[in-house]
Amino acid sequence: MRLALMKALLASWLFIALLQSPHGFPPVATIDFYGLRTVSEAQLRQVLGLREGDSVDMKHYEEWKNEEIQKLEAVPGVRSANLTLVCCTNDRKSLLYVGIEEAATPCIAFQRSPGVNVRLTEDVVQASKTATEAVQRAVIAGNAQEDDSQGHSLVADPEARALQLALIPLA
């Protein structure tokens, strides 16, 4: 559930970024790497074709993303890579998250998925939708400063924050 909410929020922020910038994402404010243990951030930054201050043309986003992932995965010690470009900081800039799975890191073993089709209840779906819409309004209003200190996103906007908090027991 938490992953689904995060994906919905990321998709919402991406949509807002596209609305705000007809030709490209806003310039990248920061590039954050995660999953690094033995591969150096400097080495990955060297092959990454994007720097802080650069923008990505939305018409070629998927092509750009696939090319960058291939370059990152060619770095010795990298098993797989993922890129997520997110909009927007308070100063209307993008954030780029670079996820790395290192070859030397053991893979997590997951249990098999249940053999039944599981659906979220309508109240959970509606609560998620309402919270996502409130976060979108907060982003547009410039009131989406994010607090991650509790292990999940909480925005500064009081309405959106209350709706996000209401999702926790549902999750």
MDTraj code that builds the backbone (N, CA, C; nanometers):
import mdtraj as md
import numpy as np

residues = "MET ARG LEU ALA LEU MET LYS ALA LEU LEU ALA SER TRP LEU PHE ILE ALA LEU LEU GLN SER PRO HIS GLY PHE PRO PRO VAL ALA THR ILE ASP PHE TYR GLY LEU ARG THR VAL SER GLU ALA GLN LEU ARG GLN VAL LEU GLY LEU ARG GLU GLY ASP SER VAL ASP MET LYS HIS TYR GLU GLU TRP LYS ASN GLU GLU ILE GLN LYS LEU GLU ALA VAL PRO GLY VAL ARG SER ALA ASN LEU THR LEU VAL CYS CYS THR ASN ASP ARG LYS SER LEU LEU TYR VAL GLY ILE GLU GLU ALA ALA THR PRO CYS ILE ALA PHE GLN ARG SER PRO GLY VAL ASN VAL ARG LEU THR GLU ASP VAL VAL GLN ALA SER LYS THR ALA THR GLU ALA VAL GLN ARG ALA VAL ILE ALA GLY ASN ALA GLN GLU ASP ASP SER GLN GLY HIS SER LEU VAL ALA ASP PRO GLU ALA ARG ALA LEU GLN LEU ALA LEU ILE PRO LEU ALA".split()
xyz = np.array([
    [0.0831, -0.1193, 0.0000],
    [0.0000, 0.0000, 0.0000],
    [0.0872, 0.1251, 0.0000],
    [0.1901, 0.1258, 0.0841],
    [0.2773, 0.2426, 0.0942],
    [0.3458, 0.2707, -0.0388],
    [0.3915, 0.1644, -0.1068],
    [0.4564, 0.1803, -0.2363],
    [0.3581, 0.2353, -0.3381],
    [0.2347, 0.1871, -0.3355],
    [0.1323, 0.2372, -0.4282],
    [0.1061, 0.3855, -0.4048],
    [0.1022, 0.4267, -0.2788],
    [0.0811, 0.5686, -0.2485],
    [0.1983, 0.6527, -0.2972],
    [0.3204, 0.6028, -0.2757],
    [0.4378, 0.6769, -0.3210],
    [0.4376, 0.6894, -0.4734],
    [0.4020, 0.5816, -0.5436],
    [0.3970, 0.5874, -0.6893],
    [0.2912, 0.6866, -0.7354],
    [0.1767, 0.6880, -0.6675],
    [0.0707, 0.7832, -0.7040],
    [0.1172, 0.9267, -0.6829],
    [0.1863, 0.9516, -0.5726],
    [0.2379, 1.0868, -0.5467],
    [0.3428, 1.1264, -0.6491],
    [0.4333, 1.0338, -0.6814],
    [0.5351, 1.0642, -0.7814],
    [0.4718, 1.0932, -0.9166],
    [0.3718, 1.0140, -0.9533],
    [0.3033, 1.0375, -1.0801],
    [0.2335, 1.1728, -1.0799],
    [0.1751, 1.2098, -0.9676],
    [0.1086, 1.3395, -0.9564],
    [0.2073, 1.4528, -0.9726],
    [0.3214, 1.4413, -0.9055],
    [0.4219, 1.5470, -0.9151],
    [0.4771, 1.5561, -1.0567],
    [0.4959, 1.4400, -1.1210],
    [0.5431, 1.4390, -1.2582],
    [0.4426, 1.5093, -1.3491],
    [0.3145, 1.4809, -1.3310],
    [0.2096, 1.5435, -1.4099],
    [0.2111, 1.6952, -1.3919],
    [0.2256, 1.7390, -1.2692],
    [0.2304, 1.8831, -1.2418],
    [0.3518, 1.9454, -1.3098],
    [0.4634, 1.8746, -1.3076],
    [0.5836, 1.9272, -1.3739],
    [0.5592, 1.9452, -1.5228],
    [0.4933, 1.8484, -1.5822],
    [0.4673, 1.8572, -1.7250],
    [0.3740, 1.9728, -1.7570],
    [0.2773, 1.9989, -1.6700],
    [0.1865, 2.1104, -1.6915],
    [0.2590, 2.2439, -1.6804],
    [0.3536, 2.2522, -1.5905],
    [0.4225, 2.3782, -1.5664],
    [0.5280, 2.4084, -1.6712],
    [0.5771, 2.3107, -1.7413],
    [0.6866, 2.3305, -1.8339],
    [0.6539, 2.2627, -1.9666],
    [0.6128, 2.3394, -2.0673],
    [0.5669, 2.2797, -2.1908],
    [0.6749, 2.2053, -2.2692],
    [0.8025, 2.2382, -2.2496],
    [0.9069, 2.1742, -2.3293],
    [0.9996, 2.0851, -2.2495],
    [1.0027, 2.1015, -2.1212],
    [1.0935, 2.0205, -2.0421],
    [1.0601, 2.0283, -1.8955],
    [1.1212, 1.9396, -1.8210],
    [1.1079, 1.9444, -1.6764],
    [1.1802, 2.0691, -1.6280],
    [1.1413, 2.1210, -1.5132],
    [1.2188, 2.2314, -1.4560],
    [1.3623, 2.1843, -1.4330],
    [1.4572, 2.2768, -1.4274],
    [1.5972, 2.2372, -1.4049],
    [1.6117, 2.1527, -1.2788],
    [1.7084, 2.0623, -1.2811],
    [1.7321, 1.9716, -1.1685],
    [1.8042, 2.0469, -1.0568],
    [1.7453, 2.0451, -0.9381],
    [1.8068, 2.1093, -0.8209],
    [1.9100, 2.0169, -0.7581],
    [1.8717, 1.8902, -0.7391],
    [1.9627, 1.7943, -0.6756],
    [1.9516, 1.6584, -0.7426],
    [2.0601, 1.5851, -0.7353],
    [2.0642, 1.4465, -0.7813],
    [2.1024, 1.3634, -0.6592],
    [2.0114, 1.2771, -0.6173],
    [2.0340, 1.1935, -0.4991],
    [2.0521, 1.0484, -0.5409],
    [2.1556, 0.9852, -0.4888],
    [2.1855, 0.8452, -0.5174],
    [2.1472, 0.7608, -0.3965],
    [2.0917, 0.6446, -0.4212],
    [2.0642, 0.5518, -0.3121],
    [2.1002, 0.4109, -0.3563],
    [2.1289, 0.3264, -0.2578],
    [2.1680, 0.1880, -0.2839],
    [2.3179, 0.1691, -0.2976],
    [2.3952, 0.2751, -0.2798],
    [2.5405, 0.2646, -0.2976],
    [2.6064, 0.2054, -0.1733],
    [2.6936, 0.1098, -0.1979],
    [2.7722, 0.0521, -0.0908],
    [2.9195, 0.0501, -0.1307],
    [2.9480, -0.0042, -0.2494],
    [3.0877, -0.0122, -0.2945],
    [3.1129, 0.0709, -0.4200],
    [3.0120, 0.0947, -0.5010],
    [3.0272, 0.1780, -0.6207],
    [3.0261, 0.3237, -0.5759],
    [3.1162, 0.4038, -0.6297],
    [3.1266, 0.5430, -0.5840],
    [3.0280, 0.6337, -0.6573],
    [2.9761, 0.7281, -0.5810],
    [2.8859, 0.8285, -0.6391],
    [2.9584, 0.9081, -0.7471],
    [3.0848, 0.9402, -0.7244],
    [3.1623, 1.0177, -0.8223],
    [3.1708, 0.9445, -0.9556],
    [3.1893, 0.8146, -0.9507],
    [3.1980, 0.7341, -1.0719],
    [3.0651, 0.7375, -1.1474],
    [2.9534, 0.7296, -1.0754],
    [2.8221, 0.7326, -1.1389],
    [2.7910, 0.8712, -1.1950],
    [2.8278, 0.9747, -1.1211],
    [2.8067, 1.1116, -1.1702],
    [2.8838, 1.1349, -1.3000],
    [3.0002, 1.0721, -1.3132],
    [3.0829, 1.0898, -1.4317],
    [3.0130, 1.0349, -1.5569],
    [2.9413, 0.9242, -1.5445],
    [2.8750, 0.8663, -1.6624],
    [2.7342, 0.9217, -1.6831],
    [2.6749, 0.9775, -1.5784],
    [2.5410, 1.0334, -1.5890],
    [2.5445, 1.1581, -1.6769],
    [2.4570, 1.1646, -1.7739],
    [2.4575, 1.2760, -1.8685],
    [2.3762, 1.3957, -1.8231],
    [2.3510, 1.4098, -1.6962],
    [2.2703, 1.5193, -1.6440],
    [2.3388, 1.5735, -1.5197],
    [2.3410, 1.7032, -1.5067],
    [2.4005, 1.7690, -1.3911],
    [2.2975, 1.8595, -1.3261],
    [2.3213, 1.8997, -1.2043],
    [2.2358, 1.9964, -1.1393],
    [2.2291, 2.1211, -1.2273],
    [2.1081, 2.1731, -1.2471],
    [2.0880, 2.2893, -1.3330],
    [2.0418, 2.2540, -1.4729],
    [2.0617, 2.1275, -1.5156],
    [2.0170, 2.0834, -1.6478],
    [1.8685, 2.0506, -1.6455],
    [1.8074, 2.0480, -1.7643],
    [1.6676, 2.0074, -1.7799],
    [1.6599, 1.8885, -1.8741],
    [1.5475, 1.8181, -1.8684],
    [1.5218, 1.7061, -1.9576],
    [1.4014, 1.7421, -2.0436],
    [1.4154, 1.7254, -2.1736],
    [1.3053, 1.7511, -2.2667],
    [1.2007, 1.6420, -2.2499],
    [1.0773, 1.6799, -2.2156],
    [0.9746, 1.5797, -2.1885],
    [0.9380, 1.4986, -2.3121],
    [0.9608, 1.5528, -2.4319],
    [0.9298, 1.4777, -2.5543],
    [1.0195, 1.3550, -2.5672],
    [1.1382, 1.3623, -2.5080],
    [1.2353, 1.2541, -2.5210],
    [1.2694, 1.1919, -2.3860],
    [1.1800, 1.2078, -2.2885],
    [1.2085, 1.1629, -2.1522],
    [1.2381, 1.0129, -2.1457],
    [1.1517, 0.9301, -2.2026],
    [1.1702, 0.7841, -2.1928],
    [1.2986, 0.7402, -2.2625],
    [1.3257, 0.7983, -2.3775],
    [1.4486, 0.7661, -2.4507],
    [1.5712, 0.8067, -2.3678],
    [1.5672, 0.9283, -2.3124],
    [1.6765, 0.9766, -2.2283],
    [1.6961, 0.8843, -2.1085],
    [1.5863, 0.8504, -2.0422],
    [1.5929, 0.7669, -1.9224],
    [1.6548, 0.6309, -1.9550],
    [1.6106, 0.5673, -2.0629],
    [1.6640, 0.4360, -2.1005],
    [1.8130, 0.4424, -2.1325],
    [1.8558, 0.5476, -2.2030],
    [1.9981, 0.5636, -2.2350],
    [2.0810, 0.5825, -2.1085],
    [2.0316, 0.6638, -2.0163],
    [2.1058, 0.6888, -1.8925],
    [2.1150, 0.5621, -1.8076],
    [2.0077, 0.4857, -1.8022],
    [2.0092, 0.3601, -1.7262],
    [2.1125, 0.2653, -1.7858],
    [2.1176, 0.2564, -1.9186],
    [2.2169, 0.1696, -1.9828],
    [2.3588, 0.2118, -1.9471],
    [2.3846, 0.3435, -1.9459],
    [2.5183, 0.3922, -1.9103],
    [2.5514, 0.3578, -1.7653],
    [2.4554, 0.3765, -1.6758],
    [2.4793, 0.3455, -1.5344],
    [2.5021, 0.1964, -1.5140],
    [2.4244, 0.1130, -1.5847],
    [2.4379, -0.0317, -1.5692],
    [2.5665, -0.0859, -1.6300],
    [2.6340, -0.0056, -1.7126],
    [2.7624, -0.0461, -1.7693],
    [2.8782, -0.0216, -1.6722],
    [2.8526, 0.0506, -1.5639],
    [2.9569, 0.0767, -1.4634],
    [2.9865, -0.0539, -1.3891],
    [3.1131, -0.0911, -1.3776],
    [3.1471, -0.2142, -1.3046],
    [3.0901, -0.2124, -1.1623],
    [3.0270, -0.3225, -1.1265],
    [2.9692, -0.3351, -0.9929],
    [2.8212, -0.3013, -0.9864],
    [2.7650, -0.2482, -1.0946],
    [2.6228, -0.2131, -1.0954],
    [2.5436, -0.3249, -1.1627],
    [2.4491, -0.3836, -1.0895],
    [2.3626, -0.4875, -1.1446],
    [2.2475, -0.4244, -1.2212],
    [2.1834, -0.3239, -1.1595],
    [2.0722, -0.2548, -1.2262],
    [2.0627, -0.1130, -1.1714],
    [1.9937, -0.0285, -1.2496],
    [1.9780, 0.1114, -1.2115],
    [1.8357, 0.1553, -1.2420],
    [1.7929, 0.2587, -1.1720],
    [1.6620, 0.3185, -1.1963],
    [1.6732, 0.4694, -1.1775],
    [1.6004, 0.5445, -1.2582],
    [1.5981, 0.6899, -1.2480],
    [1.4549, 0.7356, -1.2267],
    [1.4378, 0.8295, -1.1360],
    [1.3068, 0.8898, -1.1131],
    [1.3251, 1.0402, -1.1063],
    [1.2615, 1.1107, -1.1992],
    [1.2669, 1.2562, -1.2023],
    [1.1359, 1.3076, -1.1453],
    [1.1454, 1.3921, -1.0422],
    [1.0276, 1.4357, -0.9675],
    [1.0228, 1.5878, -0.9650],
    [0.9044, 1.6413, -0.9726],
    [0.8838, 1.7852, -0.9605],
    [0.8018, 1.8106, -0.8358],
    [0.8131, 1.9022, -0.7671],
    [0.8954, 2.0192, -0.7744],
    [0.9342, 2.0609, -0.6332],
    [1.0493, 2.1234, -0.6219],
    [1.0901, 2.1828, -0.4957],
    [1.0161, 2.3152, -0.4803],
    [1.0336, 2.3794, -0.3659],
    [0.9658, 2.5074, -0.3438],
    [1.0068, 2.6134, -0.4443],
    [1.1280, 2.6018, -0.4973],
    [1.1720, 2.6993, -0.5973],
    [1.1503, 2.6476, -0.7398],
    [1.0560, 2.5530, -0.7545],
    [1.0125, 2.5020, -0.8855],
    [1.1263, 2.4351, -0.9629],
    [1.2006, 2.3522, -0.8938],
    [1.3073, 2.2750, -0.9567],
    [1.2749, 2.1265, -0.9432],
    [1.3374, 2.0455, -1.0280],
    [1.3174, 1.9008, -1.0252],
    [1.4180, 1.8336, -0.9326],
    [1.3873, 1.7115, -0.8962],
    [1.4770, 1.6264, -0.8182],
    [1.4991, 1.4987, -0.8977],
    [1.6215, 1.4524, -0.9067],
    [1.6507, 1.3269, -0.9748],
    [1.7004, 1.2270, -0.8720],
    [1.6314, 1.1142, -0.8649],
    [1.6720, 1.0055, -0.7769],
    [1.7340, 0.8959, -0.8626],
    [1.8533, 0.8530, -0.8262],
    [1.9261, 0.7497, -0.8986],
    [1.9393, 0.6302, -0.8054],
    [1.8673, 0.5244, -0.8367],
    [1.8717, 0.4030, -0.7560],
    [1.9646, 0.3012, -0.8190],
    [2.0513, 0.2452, -0.7382],
    [2.1501, 0.1487, -0.7858],
    [2.1372, 0.0190, -0.7062],
    [2.1317, -0.0913, -0.7787],
    [2.1440, -0.2229, -0.7163],
    [2.2825, -0.2736, -0.7538],
    [2.3650, -0.2931, -0.6548],
    [2.5014, -0.3361, -0.6807],
    [2.5082, -0.4874, -0.6981],
    [2.6009, -0.5295, -0.7831],
    [2.6180, -0.6725, -0.8109],
    [2.6594, -0.7495, -0.6867],
    [2.7358, -0.6846, -0.5985],
    [2.7847, -0.7519, -0.4784],
    [2.6810, -0.7590, -0.3670],
    [2.5689, -0.6898, -0.3852],
    [2.4657, -0.6869, -0.2819],
    [2.3695, -0.8038, -0.3037],
    [2.3440, -0.8822, -0.1998],
    [2.2506, -0.9942, -0.2176],
    [2.1102, -0.9437, -0.2487],
    [2.0427, -1.0150, -0.3374],
    [1.9057, -0.9792, -0.3726],
    [1.8116, -1.0166, -0.2587],
    [1.7083, -0.9387, -0.2426],
    [1.6071, -0.9680, -0.1419],
    [1.5156, -1.0767, -0.1979],
    [1.4895, -1.1766, -0.1183],
    [1.3985, -1.2828, -0.1594],
    [1.2576, -1.2479, -0.1117],
    [1.1658, -1.2389, -0.2043],
    [1.0279, -1.2085, -0.1708],
    [0.9447, -1.3359, -0.1724],
    [0.8405, -1.3366, -0.0925],
    [0.7481, -1.4490, -0.0961],
    [0.6673, -1.4407, -0.2246],
    [0.6185, -1.5574, -0.2692],
    [0.5349, -1.5584, -0.3891],
    [0.4074, -1.4802, -0.3625],
    [0.3556, -1.4181, -0.4674],
    [0.2316, -1.3427, -0.4526],
    [0.1164, -1.4393, -0.4289],
    [0.0124, -1.3928, -0.3614],
    [-0.1012, -1.4815, -0.3355],
    [-0.1685, -1.5218, -0.4663],
    [-0.2284, -1.6362, -0.4661],
    [-0.2936, -1.6878, -0.5862],
    [-0.4325, -1.6308, -0.6087],
    [-0.4690, -1.5305, -0.5322],
    [-0.6017, -1.4705, -0.5479],
    [-0.5864, -1.3245, -0.5891],
    [-0.6882, -1.2725, -0.6515],
    [-0.6892, -1.1332, -0.6935],
    [-0.7349, -1.0474, -0.5755],
    [-0.6454, -0.9618, -0.5254],
    [-0.6756, -0.8788, -0.4092],
    [-0.7010, -0.7365, -0.4556],
    [-0.8079, -0.6772, -0.4099],
    [-0.8431, -0.5396, -0.4467],
    [-0.8541, -0.4548, -0.3205],
    [-0.8137, -0.3296, -0.3336],
    [-0.8328, -0.2354, -0.2240],
    [-0.9801, -0.2003, -0.2150],
    [-1.0250, -0.1732, -0.0948],
    [-1.1646, -0.1339, -0.0777],
    [-1.1842, 0.0080, -0.1296],
    [-1.3062, 0.0419, -0.1633],
    [-1.3363, 0.1730, -0.2213],
    [-1.2978, 0.2871, -0.1273],
    [-1.3142, 0.2687, 0.0052],
    [-1.2783, 0.3760, 0.0981],
    [-1.1275, 0.4042, 0.0958],
    [-1.0461, 0.3004, 0.0793],
    [-0.9017, 0.3180, 0.0721],
    [-0.8636, 0.3871, -0.0590],
    [-0.9239, 0.3440, -0.1689],
    [-0.8974, 0.4054, -0.2992],
    [-0.9360, 0.5531, -0.2962],
    [-1.0517, 0.5841, -0.2421],
    [-1.0986, 0.7225, -0.2367],
    [-1.0110, 0.8079, -0.1455],
    [-0.9689, 0.7536, -0.0316],
    [-0.8825, 0.8274, 0.0607],
    [-0.7491, 0.8599, -0.0064],
    [-0.6943, 0.7652, -0.0808],
    [-0.5689, 0.7878, -0.1528],
    [-0.5867, 0.8947, -0.2597],
    [-0.6953, 0.8872, -0.3319],
    [-0.7231, 0.9858, -0.4369],
    [-0.7383, 1.1263, -0.3769],
    [-0.8106, 1.1367, -0.2684],
    [-0.8321, 1.2660, -0.2031],
    [-0.7000, 1.3237, -0.1518],
    [-0.6160, 1.2400, -0.0926],
    [-0.4859, 1.2859, -0.0423],
    [-0.3962, 1.3299, -0.1572],
    [-0.3961, 1.2548, -0.2656],
    [-0.3141, 1.2896, -0.3823],
    [-0.3572, 1.4240, -0.4404],
    [-0.4873, 1.4461, -0.4500],
    [-0.5379, 1.5736, -0.5019],
    [-0.4988, 1.6895, -0.4102],
    [-0.5029, 1.6675, -0.2796],
    [-0.4639, 1.7726, -0.1844],
    [-0.3148, 1.8034, -0.1973],
    [-0.2321, 1.7009, -0.2167],
    [-0.0890, 1.7225, -0.2351],
    [-0.0645, 1.8000, -0.3646],
    [-0.1389, 1.7661, -0.4693],
    [-0.1261, 1.8405, -0.5957],
    [-0.1567, 1.9882, -0.5748],
    [-0.2639, 2.0171, -0.5026],
    [-0.2983, 2.1575, -0.4756],
    [-0.1882, 2.2254, -0.3943],
    [-0.1313, 2.1542, -0.2982],
    [-0.0240, 2.2098, -0.2161],
    [0.0996, 2.2401, -0.3010],
    [0.1325, 2.1499, -0.3947],
    [0.2478, 2.1715, -0.4822],
    [0.2253, 2.2956, -0.5673],
    [0.1080, 2.3057, -0.6256],
    [0.0767, 2.4214, -0.7100],
    [0.0812, 2.5505, -0.6295],
    [0.0362, 2.5457, -0.5054],
    [0.0361, 2.6635, -0.4189],
    [0.1739, 2.6932, -0.3597],
    [0.2708, 2.6041, -0.3831],
    [0.4047, 2.6253, -0.3287],
    [0.4162, 2.5932, -0.1812],
    [0.3266, 2.5082, -0.1302],
    [0.3250, 2.4746, 0.0112],
    [0.3442, 2.3242, 0.0311],
    [0.4399, 2.2677, -0.0415],
    [0.4591, 2.1230, -0.0347],
    [0.5937, 2.0848, 0.0244],
    [0.6489, 2.1700, 0.1119],
    [0.7722, 2.1308, 0.1787],
    [0.7479, 1.9946, 0.2420],
    [0.8482, 1.9093, 0.2349],
    [0.8285, 1.7706, 0.2734],
    [0.9072, 1.7345, 0.3981],
    [0.8423, 1.6662, 0.4901],
    [0.9049, 1.6135, 0.6110],
    [0.9084, 1.4618, 0.5970],
    [1.0281, 1.4045, 0.5893],
    [1.0438, 1.2593, 0.5770],
    [1.0976, 1.1970, 0.7049],
    [1.0977, 1.2719, 0.8134],
    [1.1614, 1.2268, 0.9374],
    [1.0930, 1.1062, 1.0003],
    [0.9681, 1.0781, 0.9629],
    [0.8965, 0.9643, 1.0199],
    [0.8976, 0.8424, 0.9272],
    [0.9773, 0.8506, 0.8204],
    [0.9889, 0.7374, 0.7293],
    [0.8902, 0.7406, 0.6147],
    [0.8137, 0.8465, 0.6047],
    [0.7195, 0.8633, 0.4940],
    [0.6986, 1.0121, 0.4726],
    [0.6464, 1.0455, 0.3563],
    [0.6293, 1.1863, 0.3210],
    [0.5112, 1.2488, 0.3938],
    [0.5355, 1.3658, 0.4497],
    [0.4292, 1.4499, 0.5042],
    [0.4570, 1.5918, 0.4559],
    [0.3614, 1.6513, 0.3850],
    [0.3822, 1.7860, 0.3330],
    [0.3406, 1.8900, 0.4355],
    [0.3869, 2.0120, 0.4156],
    [0.3606, 2.1205, 0.5102],
    [0.2151, 2.1658, 0.5085],
    [0.1510, 2.1590, 0.3932],
    [0.0130, 2.2049, 0.3811],
    [-0.0757, 2.1295, 0.4806],
    [-0.1468, 2.2005, 0.5695],
    [-0.2250, 2.1334, 0.6749],
    [-0.3316, 2.0376, 0.6216],
    [-0.4041, 2.0771, 0.5177],
    [-0.5089, 1.9891, 0.4631],
    [-0.4482, 1.8611, 0.4062],
    [-0.3453, 1.8765, 0.3232],
    [-0.2824, 1.7598, 0.2626],
    [-0.2179, 1.6710, 0.3681],
    [-0.1534, 1.7329, 0.4669],
    [-0.0868, 1.6564, 0.5735],
    [-0.1888, 1.5728, 0.6514],
    [-0.3025, 1.6318, 0.6848],
    [-0.4061, 1.5586, 0.7587],
    [-0.4560, 1.4384, 0.6778],
    [-0.4720, 1.4580, 0.5478],
    [-0.5178, 1.3476, 0.4630],
    [-0.4098, 1.2404, 0.4495],
    [-0.2827, 1.2811, 0.4437],
    [-0.1741, 1.1832, 0.4407],
    [-0.1704, 1.1035, 0.5700],
    [-0.1845, 1.1708, 0.6819],
    [-0.1854, 1.1019, 0.8122],
    [-0.3015, 1.0033, 0.8238],
    [-0.4141, 1.0374, 0.7625],
    [-0.5304, 0.9474, 0.7665],
    [-0.5065, 0.8202, 0.6858],
    [-0.4117, 0.8227, 0.5930],
    [-0.3815, 0.7039, 0.5144],
    [-0.3017, 0.5999, 0.5933],
    [-0.2285, 0.6428, 0.6935],
    [-0.1390, 0.5519, 0.7671],
    [-0.2146, 0.4343, 0.8281],
    [-0.3241, 0.4565, 0.9021],
    [-0.3942, 0.3396, 0.9555],
    [-0.4554, 0.2510, 0.8461],
    [-0.4880, 0.3119, 0.7328],
    [-0.5449, 0.2332, 0.6229],
    [-0.4391, 0.1415, 0.5618],
    [-0.3149, 0.1903, 0.5614],
    [-0.2062, 0.1102, 0.5035],
    [-0.1759, -0.0096, 0.5915],
])
top = md.Topology()
chain = top.add_chain()
for i, resn in enumerate(residues, 1):
    res = top.add_residue(resn, chain, resSeq=i)
    for name in ("N", "CA", "C"):
        top.add_atom(name, md.element.get_by_symbol(name[0]), res)
traj = md.Trajectory(xyz[None], top)
